[in-house]
Amino acid sequence: MKRKPIKIGIIGGGLMGREIASAFARWRALVDVAVEPQLVGVADLNPAALEWFDDGRTLLTPDYRQLLDRPEVEVLYVAVPHNLHEKLYCEALEAGKDLLAEKPFGIDLAAAERVAKTAASTKRFIRCSSEFPFWPGVQRAIQVVRAGRLGRILEVVSGFHHSSDLDPGKPANWKRQSAVCGEIGVLGDLGMHVCHVPLRLGWGPARLFAQLQKGYPERPDGKGGKAPCDTWDNALLHTWAPIAGQDTPMRLEMKRLAPGAINTWFFEVLGTDGGVRFSTAEPKSFWTFERTKEQSWKRTELGFEVPFKTITGGIFEVGFADVIQQMWAAFLLEREGALGDRFGCATPAEAVQSQRIFAAALESQKESRVVNVAGNG
Ligand SMILES: NC(=O)c1ccc[n+]([C@@H]2O[C@H](COP(=O)([O-])OP(=O)(O)OC[C@H]3O[C@@H](n4cnc5c(N)ncnc54)[C@H](O)[C@@H]3O)[C@@H](O)[C@H]2O)c1
């Protein structure tokens, strides 16, 4: 298949920068995607991070401006610490680049609004990274909800649990410090993942009560000393979302201190006529409930039912690397105007709305009261 090449640069060659480059490297797995990302440059301050990308033909530089200045770079993926998001996103847009921006969309709501404004004024195509909707189980859940098979919706739970902060001996990094990670802490880290599907279904919370918890106040600094850690680690947001004219309870859960969970994203919708449930802890299982005489949940075993078809046989299993690649297929095809009715990446409006939810959560925690979420209700 002849594919249109899209020249891409990566700013931030850490954990996620490498993951994205590897999704590009196995792009041939996709069978009906008429575009092909070509990694042309990577910028990172850390020479060791750049070394991993060294294939003799990719531009490797400590200065991200070199990627902004190169006219052939059409799209940038930016995966750097959160305090740099607004500056780098806005500079990339102003340099005429389209952008897949890592979450959160700026370090706080004001930053997110400025990024969205810059995207609008420069007329660039920008989306925010959120790959979990591309799991087959999530796509199935969305289809069932949209088909209206659940009756009146009684309750929604959308969550993402880690145990990445449970070990007090784990050295501190920028994700544990508000100055770099943002005052929103875990909300910024995991919140876009949790908000994307509810917002896409039109279930923006109108008001919420937040319970936020901090983790260990200090950790080893990796150099024999201690480093202070001040971010919120766990967040339970008890929200009310208007769904089909009914005020509906919706719980958004984001945790970095969740005993037993490594990287578990989950989604459950319960209605009077039916229910759907999916968790990455059980990635092949899609659970459905239908109201009959008996109370029972049905488990459907899922295969490789991804939105963008691949060479992988339908009976095989999907993993994190696959959904990352699916998200990129959605991003690049939507940019070409060829997404069709397939699920698209988180839009600037959804990313800004997620930040309004996080801002309301901080206020609710501070004042221990229910807070209205701007832009909804
Ligand atoms: N979508 C996901 O599932 C997912 C998962 C993890 C992290 N993330 C997000 O990805 C982003 C990066 O996180 P990570 O885990 O890859 O972090 P990381 O610390 O592993 O990598 C960040 C990289 O940015 C580099 N960097 C810092 N300042 C820079 C600058 N001025 N110019 C160029 N490079 C610079 C660092 O040297 C580092 O290599 C964050 O926004 C994070 O929230 C997303």
The ligand as an SDF file (V2000), in Angstrom:
LIG
                    3D

 44 48  0  0  0  0  0  0  0  0999 V2000
   -0.1820    8.8450   27.5160 N   0  0  0  0  0  0  0  0  0  0  0  0
    0.3580    8.1330   28.4840 C   0  0  0  0  0  0  0  0  0  0  0  0
   -0.0370    7.0000   28.7490 O   0  0  0  0  0  0  0  0  0  0  0  0
    1.4870    8.7200   29.2790 C   0  0  0  0  0  0  0  0  0  0  0  0
    2.2570    7.9030   30.1270 C   0  0  0  0  0  0  0  0  0  0  0  0
    3.3160    8.4880   30.8190 C   0  0  0  0  0  0  0  0  0  0  0  0
    3.5720    9.8530   30.7120 C   0  0  0  0  0  0  0  0  0  0  0  0
    2.7870   10.6120   29.9030 N   0  0  0  0  0  0  0  0  0  0  0  0
    3.0350   12.0640   29.7460 C   0  0  0  0  0  0  0  0  0  0  0  0
    4.1570   12.2260   28.8810 O   0  0  0  0  0  0  0  0  0  0  0  0
    4.8990   13.3860   29.2560 C   0  0  0  0  0  0  0  0  0  0  0  0
    6.3230   12.9710   29.5270 C   0  0  0  0  0  0  0  0  0  0  0  0
    6.3310   11.9640   30.5100 O   0  0  0  0  0  0  0  0  0  0  0  0
    7.4350   10.8150   30.5210 P   0  0  0  0  0  0  0  0  0  0  0  0
    6.9390    9.7820   31.4750 O   0  0  0  0  0  0  0  0  0  0  0  0
    7.8180   10.4550   29.1450 O   0  0  0  0  0  0  0  0  0  0  0  0
    8.6090   11.6430   31.2300 O   0  0  0  0  0  0  0  0  0  0  0  0
   10.1800   11.3630   31.2070 P   0  0  0  0  0  0  0  0  0  0  0  0
   10.7130   12.0920   32.3890 O   0  0  0  0  0  0  0  0  0  0  0  0
   10.4620    9.8960   31.0440 O   0  0  0  0  0  0  0  0  0  0  0  0
   10.6310   12.0720   29.8540 O   0  0  0  0  0  0  0  0  0  0  0  0
   10.6250   13.4650   29.7000 C   0  0  0  0  0  0  0  0  0  0  0  0
   11.8180   13.8120   28.8240 C   0  0  0  0  0  0  0  0  0  0  0  0
   11.7530   15.2230   28.5330 O   0  0  0  0  0  0  0  0  0  0  0  0
   13.0920   15.6820   28.4880 C   0  0  0  0  0  0  0  0  0  0  0  0
   13.0990   17.1400   28.6190 N   0  0  0  0  0  0  0  0  0  0  0  0
   12.9200   17.8930   29.7170 C   0  0  0  0  0  0  0  0  0  0  0  0
   13.0120   19.2080   29.4080 N   0  0  0  0  0  0  0  0  0  0  0  0
   13.2370   19.2740   28.0700 C   0  0  0  0  0  0  0  0  0  0  0  0
   13.4270   20.3450   27.1500 C   0  0  0  0  0  0  0  0  0  0  0  0
   13.3950   21.6330   27.5400 N   0  0  0  0  0  0  0  0  0  0  0  0
   13.6540   20.0480   25.8530 N   0  0  0  0  0  0  0  0  0  0  0  0
   13.7050   18.7620   25.4300 C   0  0  0  0  0  0  0  0  0  0  0  0
   13.5300   17.7020   26.2670 N   0  0  0  0  0  0  0  0  0  0  0  0
   13.3110   17.9660   27.5640 C   0  0  0  0  0  0  0  0  0  0  0  0
   13.7750   14.9510   29.6230 C   0  0  0  0  0  0  0  0  0  0  0  0
   15.1940   14.9580   29.5020 O   0  0  0  0  0  0  0  0  0  0  0  0
   13.1630   13.5640   29.4990 C   0  0  0  0  0  0  0  0  0  0  0  0
   13.9550   12.6930   28.6980 O   0  0  0  0  0  0  0  0  0  0  0  0
    4.1670   13.9820   30.4440 C   0  0  0  0  0  0  0  0  0  0  0  0
    3.2950   14.9710   30.0040 O   0  0  0  0  0  0  0  0  0  0  0  0
    3.3870   12.8080   31.0170 C   0  0  0  0  0  0  0  0  0  0  0  0
    2.2310   13.1960   31.7390 O   0  0  0  0  0  0  0  0  0  0  0  0
    1.7730   10.0640   29.1690 C   0  0  0  0  0  0  0  0  0  0  0  0
  1  2  1  0
  2  3  2  0
  2  4  1  0
  4  5  1  0
  4 44  2  0
  5  6  2  0
  6  7  1  0
  7  8  2  0
  8  9  1  0
  8 44  1  0
  9 10  1  0
  9 42  1  0
 10 11  1  0
 11 12  1  0
 11 40  1  0
 12 13  1  0
 13 14  1  0
 14 15  2  0
 14 16  1  0
 14 17  1  0
 17 18  1  0
 18 19  2  0
 18 20  1  0
 18 21  1  0
 21 22  1  0
 22 23  1  0
 23 24  1  0
 23 38  1  0
 24 25  1  0
 25 26  1  0
 25 36  1  0
 26 27  1  0
 26 35  1  0
 27 28  2  0
 28 29  1  0
 29 30  1  0
 29 35  2  0
 30 31  1  0
 30 32  2  0
 32 33  1  0
 33 34  2  0
 34 35  1  0
 36 37  1  0
 36 38  1  0
 38 39  1  0
 40 41  1  0
 40 42  1  0
 42 43  1  0
M  CHG  2   8   1  16  -1
M  END
$$$$
